[in-house]
Each structure stands twice: as C-alpha cells, then as structure tokens.
Amino acid sequence: MKTYKSKLIPRKNIAALCDRLRKQRKKIVFTNGVFDIIHMGHVHYLAKARTFGDILIIGLNTDTSVKKFKGPDRPINKQSDRAGILSALEMVDYVVYFSEETPAKLIAQVKPHILVKGADYKISEIVGADFVKANGGKVRRIKLLKGRSTSGIIKKRA
C-alpha cells in the first residue's frame, strides 16, 4: 500500500512512471486543479474520475501558478498541504506539481488514456483535449455537485 508521501511524484519522474504503468496495461486517468480547500465536491469529482481507469494522477497547481490566476490571497493552503491531503485520499494514486499557466506540457508527459475535467468546461475549452484525443484517448466531463466550491466557501466566511 502506498503511503500519502510516496504518492507525490517529482515532475522529472512522471513520464517514466507513466511509461511503466502503460506497459503494465494500466489505464491512466488524469485531471488537474488547485484543490485549495478540499470539500465534498472534490471528493465526488475525484471518486468519479477514478472509475474511468486504473490509475488516477492529479496535476496540482503550484502556489506560484495559483497566485497568477487566482490573485495574491490564494491559495489558502500551501501546495505541500494540498498535495498531502489529496495523496491521503484512497482514490488518488499520484500527485505531481505543475507551475505553468496550463497543464498542457504535463499532459503531454503523462499521455493519459482519459482526461477529466468538470462539466462546467466545454470539451473545446479543456486544455490537452486535442492532444489526448489525437493519441487515442478520451475526454470525460463530470457534473459538479451544486453549491460546492472553494470560492463559495471563502465567500461564506467573509
């Protein structure tokens, strides 16, 4: 059994890990996000994503990248805490940081069989969708739980 600490994979090792998993005929599912304040919406989303394959890999935005698009007050929780919490969830197999504006380069390294995002995105808006489909993979969208969001939690507390 993997410990939560062993689930955090250095970016430089992710391509080799995924190559090994593919050789073992594992179906790789990938999603990405900030996952700042973990809530039931996240748990529902990740549990559903995991049902699409054998291995769930999460691309986690670094603190620096979150500040660029969410503002100077975010993230609420630092990346090591967010990674630790995600890694402790049984449906999550691996977590890898990315610091770019989008996960496009990370998706190219992972080469997932299934790319997952929330249903609030159109397929045409999902970064990496074209790459995944061009390589024989699929893109799946998951309906989000209504009223469950980190932004909503923050507003409620304000």
OpenMM code with the backbone's topology and positions (N, CA, C; nanometers):
from openmm import Vec3, app, unit

residues = "MET LYS THR TYR LYS SER LYS LEU ILE PRO ARG LYS ASN ILE ALA ALA LEU CYS ASP ARG LEU ARG LYS GLN ARG LYS LYS ILE VAL PHE THR ASN GLY VAL PHE ASP ILE ILE HIS MET GLY HIS VAL HIS TYR LEU ALA LYS ALA ARG THR PHE GLY ASP ILE LEU ILE ILE GLY LEU ASN THR ASP THR SER VAL LYS LYS PHE LYS GLY PRO ASP ARG PRO ILE ASN LYS GLN SER ASP ARG ALA GLY ILE LEU SER ALA LEU GLU MET VAL ASP TYR VAL VAL TYR PHE SER GLU GLU THR PRO ALA LYS LEU ILE ALA GLN VAL LYS PRO HIS ILE LEU VAL LYS GLY ALA ASP TYR LYS ILE SER GLU ILE VAL GLY ALA ASP PHE VAL LYS ALA ASN GLY GLY LYS VAL ARG ARG ILE LYS LEU LEU LYS GLY ARG SER THR SER GLY ILE ILE LYS LYS ARG ALA".split()
positions = [
    Vec3(0.0848, -0.1192, 0.0000),
    Vec3(0.0000, 0.0000, 0.0000),
    Vec3(0.0886, 0.1246, 0.0000),
    Vec3(0.0557, 0.2181, -0.0892),
    Vec3(0.1322, 0.3418, -0.0981),
    Vec3(0.0953, 0.4338, 0.0184),
    Vec3(0.1957, 0.4983, 0.0745),
    Vec3(0.1681, 0.5996, 0.1753),
    Vec3(0.1410, 0.7305, 0.1038),
    Vec3(0.0791, 0.8242, 0.1749),
    Vec3(0.0486, 0.9504, 0.1084),
    Vec3(0.1751, 1.0209, 0.0616),
    Vec3(0.2852, 1.0059, 0.1338),
    Vec3(0.4097, 1.0721, 0.0925),
    Vec3(0.4666, 1.0106, -0.0351),
    Vec3(0.4454, 0.8818, -0.0546),
    Vec3(0.5001, 0.8158, -0.1739),
    Vec3(0.4181, 0.8440, -0.2992),
    Vec3(0.3021, 0.9053, -0.2825),
    Vec3(0.2172, 0.9364, -0.3976),
    Vec3(0.2585, 1.0657, -0.4677),
    Vec3(0.3378, 1.1498, -0.4027),
    Vec3(0.3844, 1.2746, -0.4641),
    Vec3(0.5061, 1.2416, -0.5504),
    Vec3(0.4889, 1.2574, -0.6797),
    Vec3(0.5921, 1.2195, -0.7762),
    Vec3(0.6608, 1.3450, -0.8311),
    Vec3(0.7945, 1.3480, -0.8284),
    Vec3(0.8643, 1.4615, -0.8894),
    Vec3(0.8319, 1.4702, -1.0386),
    Vec3(0.8161, 1.5894, -1.0872),
    Vec3(0.7812, 1.6124, -1.2275),
    Vec3(0.8780, 1.5414, -1.3223),
    Vec3(1.0051, 1.5414, -1.2887),
    Vec3(1.1054, 1.4797, -1.3760),
    Vec3(1.0866, 1.3280, -1.3888),
    Vec3(1.0104, 1.2676, -1.2965),
    Vec3(0.9915, 1.1223, -1.2978),
    Vec3(0.8563, 1.0779, -1.3550),
    Vec3(0.7692, 1.1726, -1.3866),
    Vec3(0.6318, 1.1355, -1.4219),
    Vec3(0.6220, 1.0603, -1.5554),
    Vec3(0.6987, 1.1001, -1.6547),
    Vec3(0.6911, 1.0326, -1.7856),
    Vec3(0.7341, 0.8871, -1.7737),
    Vec3(0.8425, 0.8608, -1.7010),
    Vec3(0.8917, 0.7232, -1.6848),
    Vec3(0.7904, 0.6395, -1.6059),
    Vec3(0.7315, 0.6981, -1.5021),
    Vec3(0.6290, 0.6277, -1.4246),
    Vec3(0.5123, 0.5882, -1.5156),
    Vec3(0.4654, 0.6822, -1.5955),
    Vec3(0.3513, 0.6554, -1.6833),
    Vec3(0.3860, 0.5518, -1.7897),
    Vec3(0.5081, 0.5538, -1.8400),
    Vec3(0.5514, 0.4516, -1.9353),
    Vec3(0.5438, 0.3128, -1.8712),
    Vec3(0.5908, 0.3024, -1.7451),
    Vec3(0.5837, 0.1737, -1.6741),
    Vec3(0.4390, 0.1284, -1.6550),
    Vec3(0.3527, 0.2230, -1.6186),
    Vec3(0.2114, 0.1904, -1.5969),
    Vec3(0.1458, 0.1415, -1.7258),
    Vec3(0.1774, 0.2073, -1.8381),
    Vec3(0.1212, 0.1647, -1.9666),
    Vec3(0.1696, 0.0243, -2.0038),
    Vec3(0.2961, -0.0059, -1.9750),
    Vec3(0.3495, -0.1404, -2.0032),
    Vec3(0.2788, -0.2456, -1.9188),
    Vec3(0.2290, -0.2040, -1.8026),
    Vec3(0.1524, -0.2948, -1.7150),
    Vec3(0.0044, -0.2987, -1.7558),
    Vec3(-0.0262, -0.2327, -1.8670),
    Vec3(-0.1624, -0.2256, -1.9216),
    Vec3(-0.2607, -0.1556, -1.8275),
    Vec3(-0.2114, -0.0578, -1.7534),
    Vec3(-0.2963, 0.0223, -1.6651),
    Vec3(-0.3553, 0.1374, -1.7453),
    Vec3(-0.4831, 0.1616, -1.7253),
    Vec3(-0.5494, 0.2747, -1.7905),
    Vec3(-0.5307, 0.3969, -1.7008),
    Vec3(-0.4629, 0.4981, -1.7541),
    Vec3(-0.4274, 0.6181, -1.6777),
    Vec3(-0.5324, 0.7270, -1.6974),
    Vec3(-0.5810, 0.7781, -1.5852),
    Vec3(-0.6761, 0.8896, -1.5831),
    Vec3(-0.6021, 1.0096, -1.5257),
    Vec3(-0.6200, 1.1253, -1.5891),
    Vec3(-0.5527, 1.2475, -1.5428),
    Vec3(-0.6548, 1.3587, -1.5262),
    Vec3(-0.6377, 1.4331, -1.4179),
    Vec3(-0.7103, 1.5583, -1.4004),
    Vec3(-0.6157, 1.6563, -1.3339),
    Vec3(-0.6563, 1.7801, -1.3308),
    Vec3(-0.5701, 1.8811, -1.2701),
    Vec3(-0.6537, 1.9873, -1.2015),
    Vec3(-0.5878, 2.0625, -1.1149),
    Vec3(-0.6560, 2.1722, -1.0486),
    Vec3(-0.5776, 2.2262, -0.9313),
    Vec3(-0.6417, 2.3189, -0.8610),
    Vec3(-0.5818, 2.3832, -0.7437),
    Vec3(-0.6121, 2.3022, -0.6177),
    Vec3(-0.7360, 2.2550, -0.6038),
    Vec3(-0.7785, 2.1754, -0.4887),
    Vec3(-0.7369, 2.2439, -0.3583),
    Vec3(-0.7802, 2.3689, -0.3442),
    Vec3(-0.7321, 2.4520, -0.2345),
    Vec3(-0.7917, 2.4129, -0.0995),
    Vec3(-0.9203, 2.4261, -0.0843),
    Vec3(-0.9862, 2.3820, 0.0381),
    Vec3(-1.0663, 2.2582, -0.0030),
    Vec3(-1.0175, 2.1413, 0.0334),
    Vec3(-1.0821, 2.0167, -0.0088),
    Vec3(-1.2222, 2.0094, 0.0517),
    Vec3(-1.3206, 1.9824, -0.0343),
    Vec3(-1.4600, 1.9742, 0.0095),
    Vec3(-1.5266, 1.8555, -0.0598),
    Vec3(-1.6508, 1.8313, -0.0267),
    Vec3(-1.7223, 1.7150, -0.0797),
    Vec3(-1.7324, 1.7171, -0.2324),
    Vec3(-1.7376, 1.8334, -0.2921),
    Vec3(-1.7368, 1.8420, -0.4381),
    Vec3(-1.6106, 1.7806, -0.4970),
    Vec3(-1.4958, 1.8083, -0.4338),
    Vec3(-1.3700, 1.7490, -0.4796),
    Vec3(-1.3728, 1.5972, -0.4642),
    Vec3(-1.4194, 1.5503, -0.3501),
    Vec3(-1.4229, 1.4066, -0.3233),
    Vec3(-1.5114, 1.3358, -0.4264),
    Vec3(-1.6284, 1.3919, -0.4517),
    Vec3(-1.7202, 1.3355, -0.5518),
    Vec3(-1.6528, 1.3311, -0.6893),
    Vec3(-1.5929, 1.4410, -0.7284),
    Vec3(-1.5272, 1.4542, -0.8583),
    Vec3(-1.4147, 1.3520, -0.8741),
    Vec3(-1.3285, 1.3423, -0.7736),
    Vec3(-1.2134, 1.2525, -0.7824),
    Vec3(-1.2567, 1.1055, -0.7791),
    Vec3(-1.3568, 1.0745, -0.6980),
    Vec3(-1.4070, 0.9367, -0.6933),
    Vec3(-1.4641, 0.8964, -0.8291),
    Vec3(-1.5389, 0.9850, -0.8913),
    Vec3(-1.5956, 0.9576, -1.0241),
    Vec3(-1.4837, 0.9450, -1.1278),
    Vec3(-1.3862, 1.0347, -1.1230),
    Vec3(-1.2747, 1.0297, -1.2183),
    Vec3(-1.2022, 0.8956, -1.2091),
    Vec3(-1.1826, 0.8472, -1.0888),
    Vec3(-1.1094, 0.7210, -1.0681),
    Vec3(-1.1818, 0.6022, -1.1313),
    Vec3(-1.3142, 0.6105, -1.1442),
    Vec3(-1.3896, 0.4991, -1.2027),
    Vec3(-1.3627, 0.4823, -1.3523),
    Vec3(-1.3008, 0.5804, -1.4156),
    Vec3(-1.2752, 0.5751, -1.5592),
    Vec3(-1.1503, 0.4944, -1.5950),
    Vec3(-1.0710, 0.4551, -1.4950),
    Vec3(-0.9482, 0.3815, -1.5248),
    Vec3(-0.8895, 0.3143, -1.4037),
    Vec3(-0.7630, 0.2752, -1.4170),
    Vec3(-0.6927, 0.2019, -1.3112),
    Vec3(-0.6090, 0.2912, -1.2212),
    Vec3(-0.5609, 0.4008, -1.2747),
    Vec3(-0.4686, 0.4897, -1.2039),
    Vec3(-0.5175, 0.6329, -1.2208),
    Vec3(-0.5288, 0.7055, -1.1093),
    Vec3(-0.5673, 0.8473, -1.1142),
    Vec3(-0.4477, 0.9329, -1.0765),
    Vec3(-0.4075, 1.0173, -1.1701),
    Vec3(-0.2967, 1.1107, -1.1484),
    Vec3(-0.3536, 1.2514, -1.1472),
    Vec3(-0.3145, 1.3274, -1.0461),
    Vec3(-0.3591, 1.4667, -1.0350),
    Vec3(-0.2425, 1.5599, -1.0615),
    Vec3(-0.2619, 1.6519, -1.1557),
    Vec3(-0.1692, 1.7618, -1.1766),
    Vec3(-0.2123, 1.8743, -1.0838),
    Vec3(-0.1273, 1.9110, -0.9903),
    Vec3(-0.1612, 2.0103, -0.8880),
    Vec3(-0.0864, 2.1408, -0.9136),
    Vec3(-0.1617, 2.2490, -0.9272),
    Vec3(-0.1002, 2.3808, -0.9462),
    Vec3(-0.0111, 2.4158, -0.8273),
    Vec3(0.1078, 2.4678, -0.8571),
    Vec3(0.1945, 2.5171, -0.7506),
    Vec3(0.1371, 2.6468, -0.6948),
    Vec3(0.1848, 2.6848, -0.5780),
    Vec3(0.1394, 2.8106, -0.5165),
    Vec3(0.1625, 2.9293, -0.6085),
    Vec3(0.2784, 2.9331, -0.6725),
    Vec3(0.3120, 3.0438, -0.7619),
    Vec3(0.2128, 3.0535, -0.8780),
    Vec3(0.1780, 2.9400, -0.9371),
    Vec3(0.0850, 2.9435, -1.0503),
    Vec3(-0.0552, 2.9828, -1.0053),
    Vec3(-0.0956, 2.9412, -0.8850),
    Vec3(-0.2286, 2.9766, -0.8344),
    Vec3(-0.2391, 3.1278, -0.8160),
    Vec3(-0.1369, 3.1883, -0.7594),
    Vec3(-0.1376, 3.3338, -0.7370),
    Vec3(-0.1544, 3.4103, -0.8681),
    Vec3(-0.0965, 3.3563, -0.9766),
    Vec3(-0.1045, 3.4234, -1.1061),
    Vec3(-0.2475, 3.4353, -1.1568),
    Vec3(-0.3313, 3.3318, -1.1349),
    Vec3(-0.4663, 3.3405, -1.1906),
    Vec3(-0.5773, 3.3525, -1.0869),
    Vec3(-0.5465, 3.3315, -0.9593),
    Vec3(-0.6499, 3.3466, -0.8566),
    Vec3(-0.6280, 3.4704, -0.7706),
    Vec3(-0.5089, 3.5307, -0.7803),
    Vec3(-0.4806, 3.6518, -0.7041),
    Vec3(-0.3882, 3.6278, -0.5866),
    Vec3(-0.3404, 3.7371, -0.5254),
    Vec3(-0.2377, 3.7286, -0.4215),
    Vec3(-0.2830, 3.6617, -0.2912),
    Vec3(-0.4135, 3.6522, -0.2677),
    Vec3(-0.4635, 3.5903, -0.1446),
    Vec3(-0.4842, 3.4396, -0.1568),
    Vec3(-0.4543, 3.3856, -0.2708),
    Vec3(-0.4722, 3.2420, -0.2923),
    Vec3(-0.3379, 3.1807, -0.3292),
    Vec3(-0.3147, 3.0568, -0.3020),
    Vec3(-0.4084, 2.9642, -0.2397),
    Vec3(-0.4188, 2.9872, -0.0886),
    Vec3(-0.5241, 2.9362, -0.0308),
    Vec3(-0.5418, 2.9407, 0.1139),
    Vec3(-0.4434, 2.8439, 0.1784),
    Vec3(-0.4357, 2.7238, 0.1240),
    Vec3(-0.3454, 2.6196, 0.1747),
    Vec3(-0.2256, 2.6061, 0.0824),
    Vec3(-0.1063, 2.5930, 0.1406),
    Vec3(0.0148, 2.5818, 0.0595),
    Vec3(0.0178, 2.4484, -0.0152),
    Vec3(0.0975, 2.4448, -0.1204),
    Vec3(0.0972, 2.3295, -0.2102),
    Vec3(0.1320, 2.1992, -0.1400),
    Vec3(0.2225, 2.2002, -0.0447),
    Vec3(0.2578, 2.0751, 0.0230),
    Vec3(0.1398, 2.0209, 0.1029),
    Vec3(0.0606, 2.1103, 0.1631),
    Vec3(-0.0585, 2.0656, 0.2360),
    Vec3(-0.1645, 2.0128, 0.1390),
    Vec3(-0.1860, 2.0851, 0.0285),
    Vec3(-0.2846, 2.0403, -0.0695),
    Vec3(-0.2457, 1.9046, -0.1265),
    Vec3(-0.1165, 1.8875, -0.1562),
    Vec3(-0.0681, 1.7594, -0.2094),
    Vec3(-0.0839, 1.6477, -0.1067),
    Vec3(-0.0538, 1.6768, 0.0188),
    Vec3(-0.0663, 1.5760, 0.1240),
    Vec3(-0.2090, 1.5304, 0.1438),
    Vec3(-0.3022, 1.6244, 0.1429),
    Vec3(-0.4438, 1.5903, 0.1601),
    Vec3(-0.4933, 1.5076, 0.0406),
    Vec3(-0.4616, 1.5514, -0.0803),
    Vec3(-0.5023, 1.4755, -0.1993),
    Vec3(-0.4422, 1.3348, -0.1983),
    Vec3(-0.3156, 1.3260, -0.1604),
    Vec3(-0.2467, 1.1970, -0.1583),
    Vec3(-0.3054, 1.1016, -0.0546),
    Vec3(-0.3654, 1.1569, 0.0488),
    Vec3(-0.4251, 1.0733, 0.1532),
    Vec3(-0.5580, 1.0114, 0.1090),
    Vec3(-0.6167, 1.0634, 0.0022),
    Vec3(-0.7432, 1.0081, -0.0479),
    Vec3(-0.7160, 0.8774, -0.1213),
    Vec3(-0.7918, 0.7733, -0.0884),
    Vec3(-0.7642, 0.6418, -0.1450),
    Vec3(-0.7814, 0.6347, -0.2961),
    Vec3(-0.8661, 0.7190, -0.3543),
    Vec3(-0.8885, 0.7111, -0.4985),
    Vec3(-0.7763, 0.7769, -0.5786),
    Vec3(-0.6894, 0.8500, -0.5111),
    Vec3(-0.5785, 0.9196, -0.5777),
    Vec3(-0.4544, 0.8306, -0.5732),
    Vec3(-0.3969, 0.8060, -0.6916),
    Vec3(-0.2769, 0.7227, -0.6979),
    Vec3(-0.1491, 0.8041, -0.6969),
    Vec3(-0.1482, 0.9176, -0.7681),
    Vec3(-0.0284, 1.0004, -0.7747),
    Vec3(-0.0670, 1.1475, -0.7868),
    Vec3(0.0204, 1.2329, -0.7317),
    Vec3(0.0068, 1.3780, -0.7432),
    Vec3(0.1396, 1.4311, -0.7955),
    Vec3(0.1314, 1.5220, -0.8919),
    Vec3(0.2514, 1.5842, -0.9481),
    Vec3(0.2241, 1.7334, -0.9640),
    Vec3(0.3201, 1.8158, -0.9211),
    Vec3(0.3053, 1.9612, -0.9331),
    Vec3(0.3289, 2.0071, -1.0761),
    Vec3(0.2609, 2.1160, -1.1127),
    Vec3(0.2969, 2.1867, -1.2355),
    Vec3(0.2864, 2.3361, -1.2084),
    Vec3(0.3781, 2.4113, -1.2683),
    Vec3(0.3843, 2.5554, -1.2409),
    Vec3(0.3498, 2.6411, -1.3614),
    Vec3(0.3279, 2.5761, -1.4760),
    Vec3(0.2928, 2.6518, -1.5959),
    Vec3(0.1502, 2.7055, -1.5845),
    Vec3(0.1171, 2.7952, -1.6745),
    Vec3(-0.0174, 2.8530, -1.6778),
    Vec3(-0.1244, 2.7473, -1.7048),
    Vec3(-0.0899, 2.6491, -1.7866),
    Vec3(-0.1826, 2.5391, -1.8157),
    Vec3(-0.1084, 2.4061, -1.7958),
    Vec3(-0.1827, 2.2969, -1.7847),
    Vec3(-0.1184, 2.1662, -1.7690),
    Vec3(-0.0805, 2.0995, -1.9016),
    Vec3(-0.0781, 2.1730, -2.0109),
    Vec3(-0.0549, 2.1128, -2.1436),
    Vec3(0.0743, 2.0309, -2.1492),
    Vec3(0.1840, 2.0845, -2.0991),
    Vec3(0.3117, 2.0118, -2.1041),
    Vec3(0.3072, 1.8874, -2.0161),
    Vec3(0.2435, 1.8992, -1.9006),
    Vec3(0.2309, 1.7845, -1.8105),
    Vec3(0.1445, 1.6754, -1.8740),
    Vec3(0.0372, 1.7141, -1.9380),
    Vec3(-0.0500, 1.6174, -2.0058),
    Vec3(0.0289, 1.5444, -2.1152),
    Vec3(0.1154, 1.6166, -2.1860),
    Vec3(0.1984, 1.5541, -2.2894),
    Vec3(0.2970, 1.4546, -2.2278),
    Vec3(0.3416, 1.4797, -2.1055),
    Vec3(0.4313, 1.3862, -2.0370),
    Vec3(0.3552, 1.2627, -1.9875),
    Vec3(0.2369, 1.2841, -1.9346),
    Vec3(0.1569, 1.1751, -1.8778),
    Vec3(0.0969, 1.0873, -1.9873),
    Vec3(0.0518, 1.1502, -2.0956),
    Vec3(-0.0165, 1.0797, -2.2058),
    Vec3(-0.1306, 0.9934, -2.1514),
    Vec3(-0.2272, 1.0557, -2.0851),
    Vec3(-0.3345, 0.9769, -2.0238),
    Vec3(-0.4274, 0.9133, -2.1260),
    Vec3(-0.4871, 0.8028, -2.0843),
    Vec3(-0.5904, 0.7393, -2.1655),
    Vec3(-0.7197, 0.8196, -2.1550),
    Vec3(-0.7414, 0.8769, -2.0361),
    Vec3(-0.8629, 0.9539, -2.0098),
    Vec3(-0.8230, 1.0862, -1.9442),
    Vec3(-0.8703, 1.1958, -2.0000),
    Vec3(-0.8513, 1.3290, -1.9427),
    Vec3(-0.9856, 1.3723, -1.8865),
    Vec3(-0.9864, 1.4167, -1.7600),
    Vec3(-1.1113, 1.4503, -1.6923),
    Vec3(-1.1102, 1.5963, -1.6468),
    Vec3(-1.2243, 1.6632, -1.6683),
    Vec3(-1.2476, 1.7977, -1.6144),
    Vec3(-1.3943, 1.8065, -1.5739),
    Vec3(-1.4275, 1.9151, -1.5075),
    Vec3(-1.5654, 1.9368, -1.4663),
    Vec3(-1.6534, 1.9700, -1.5851),
    Vec3(-1.7822, 1.9411, -1.5704),
    Vec3(-1.8781, 1.9669, -1.6783),
    Vec3(-1.9021, 2.1156, -1.6995),
    Vec3(-1.8428, 2.1998, -1.6148),
    Vec3(-1.8520, 2.3437, -1.6363),
    Vec3(-1.7618, 2.3878, -1.7519),
    Vec3(-1.6780, 2.2977, -1.8014),
    Vec3(-1.5942, 2.3236, -1.9181),
    Vec3(-1.6562, 2.2566, -2.0402),
    Vec3(-1.6507, 2.3256, -2.1536),
    Vec3(-1.6848, 2.2626, -2.2807),
    Vec3(-1.5606, 2.1840, -2.3231),
    Vec3(-1.5806, 2.0772, -2.3978),
    Vec3(-1.4652, 1.9968, -2.4434),
    Vec3(-1.3645, 2.0866, -2.5156),
    Vec3(-1.4135, 2.1802, -2.5943),
    Vec3(-1.3245, 2.2688, -2.6704),
    Vec3(-1.2422, 2.3606, -2.5802),
    Vec3(-1.2826, 2.3761, -2.4552),
    Vec3(-1.2108, 2.4622, -2.3598),
    Vec3(-1.1110, 2.3850, -2.2731),
    Vec3(-1.1130, 2.2542, -2.2809),
    Vec3(-1.0288, 2.1725, -2.1935),
    Vec3(-0.8887, 2.1620, -2.2510),
    Vec3(-0.7938, 2.2166, -2.1767),
    Vec3(-0.6533, 2.2120, -2.2169),
    Vec3(-0.6085, 2.0662, -2.2255),
    Vec3(-0.5468, 2.0309, -2.3360),
    Vec3(-0.4964, 1.8956, -2.3557),
    Vec3(-0.5943, 1.8011, -2.4231),
    Vec3(-0.7190, 1.8439, -2.4405),
    Vec3(-0.8201, 1.7558, -2.5003),
    Vec3(-0.7787, 1.7120, -2.6405),
    Vec3(-0.7322, 1.8042, -2.7221),
    Vec3(-0.6920, 1.7704, -2.8590),
    Vec3(-0.5759, 1.6706, -2.8588),
    Vec3(-0.4791, 1.6933, -2.7694),
    Vec3(-0.3633, 1.6032, -2.7593),
    Vec3(-0.4087, 1.4623, -2.7218),
    Vec3(-0.4907, 1.4522, -2.6196),
    Vec3(-0.5364, 1.3219, -2.5709),
    Vec3(-0.6152, 1.2491, -2.6788),
    Vec3(-0.7081, 1.3195, -2.7432),
    Vec3(-0.7885, 1.2565, -2.8489),
    Vec3(-0.7007, 1.2148, -2.9672),
    Vec3(-0.6023, 1.2971, -3.0035),
    Vec3(-0.5132, 1.2657, -3.1156),
    Vec3(-0.4285, 1.1415, -3.0869),
    Vec3(-0.4107, 1.1110, -2.9593),
    Vec3(-0.3323, 0.9944, -2.9196),
    Vec3(-0.4203, 0.8759, -2.8787),
    Vec3(-0.5462, 0.8781, -2.9219),
    Vec3(-0.6355, 0.7652, -2.8993),
    Vec3(-0.7082, 0.7646, -2.7661),
    Vec3(-0.6920, 0.8717, -2.6867),
    Vec3(-0.7572, 0.8783, -2.5569),
    Vec3(-0.8945, 0.9436, -2.5641),
    Vec3(-0.9562, 0.9544, -2.4478),
    Vec3(-1.0887, 1.0141, -2.4377),
    Vec3(-1.0878, 1.1285, -2.3369),
    Vec3(-1.1826, 1.2174, -2.3547),
    Vec3(-1.2028, 1.3287, -2.2618),
    Vec3(-1.3390, 1.3086, -2.1973),
    Vec3(-1.3421, 1.3123, -2.0661),
    Vec3(-1.4669, 1.2943, -1.9920),
    Vec3(-1.4918, 1.4176, -1.9064),
    Vec3(-1.6176, 1.4556, -1.8963),
    Vec3(-1.6568, 1.5677, -1.8111),
    Vec3(-1.7448, 1.5141, -1.6990),
    Vec3(-1.7243, 1.5676, -1.5799),
    Vec3(-1.8006, 1.5225, -1.4637),
    Vec3(-1.8881, 1.6363, -1.4141),
    Vec3(-2.0148, 1.6051, -1.3952),
    Vec3(-2.1080, 1.7034, -1.3405),
    Vec3(-2.0666, 1.7365, -1.1972),
    Vec3(-2.0557, 1.8655, -1.1690),
    Vec3(-2.0125, 1.9098, -1.0365),
    Vec3(-2.1290, 1.9105, -0.9385),
    Vec3(-2.0976, 1.8894, -0.8118),
    Vec3(-2.2004, 1.8983, -0.7085),
    Vec3(-2.2393, 2.0441, -0.6905),
    Vec3(-2.3658, 2.0716, -0.6989),
    Vec3(-2.4153, 2.2091, -0.6891),
    Vec3(-2.3830, 2.2681, -0.5518),
    Vec3(-2.3367, 2.3936, -0.5539),
    Vec3(-2.3113, 2.4663, -0.4301),
    Vec3(-2.1850, 2.4271, -0.3573),
    Vec3(-2.0984, 2.3477, -0.4206),
    Vec3(-1.9740, 2.3053, -0.3565),
    Vec3(-1.8571, 2.3641, -0.4344),
    Vec3(-1.7904, 2.4636, -0.3783),
    Vec3(-1.6719, 2.5206, -0.4418),
    Vec3(-1.5865, 2.5904, -0.3366),
    Vec3(-1.4581, 2.5954, -0.3630),
    Vec3(-1.3671, 2.6652, -0.2720),
    Vec3(-1.4023, 2.8134, -0.2677),
    Vec3(-1.4314, 2.8727, -0.3819),
    Vec3(-1.4677, 3.0154, -0.3862),
    Vec3(-1.5925, 3.0403, -0.3025),
    Vec3(-1.6894, 2.9491, -0.3085),
    Vec3(-1.8108, 2.9617, -0.2292),
    Vec3(-1.7832, 2.9539, -0.0802),
    Vec3(-1.6919, 2.8654, -0.0409),
    Vec3(-1.6536, 2.8531, 0.0997),
    Vec3(-1.5886, 2.9836, 0.1472),
    Vec3(-1.5012, 3.0384, 0.0648),
    Vec3(-1.4325, 3.1631, 0.1008),
    Vec3(-1.5319, 3.2771, 0.1146),
    Vec3(-1.6267, 3.2894, 0.0214),
    Vec3(-1.7265, 3.3959, 0.0279),
    Vec3(-1.8135, 3.3835, 0.1527),
    Vec3(-1.8474, 3.2622, 0.1880),
    Vec3(-1.9312, 3.2359, 0.3050),
    Vec3(-1.8634, 3.2827, 0.4335),
    Vec3(-1.7325, 3.2679, 0.4375),
    Vec3(-1.6557, 3.3047, 0.5558),
    Vec3(-1.6320, 3.4552, 0.5650),
    Vec3(-1.6441, 3.5241, 0.4531),
    Vec3(-1.6131, 3.6689, 0.4507),
    Vec3(-1.7218, 3.7515, 0.5167),
] * unit.nanometer
topology = app.Topology()
chain = topology.addChain("A")
for resn in residues:
    res = topology.addResidue(resn, chain)
    for name in ("N", "CA", "C"):
        topology.addAtom(name, app.Element.getBySymbol(name[0]), res)
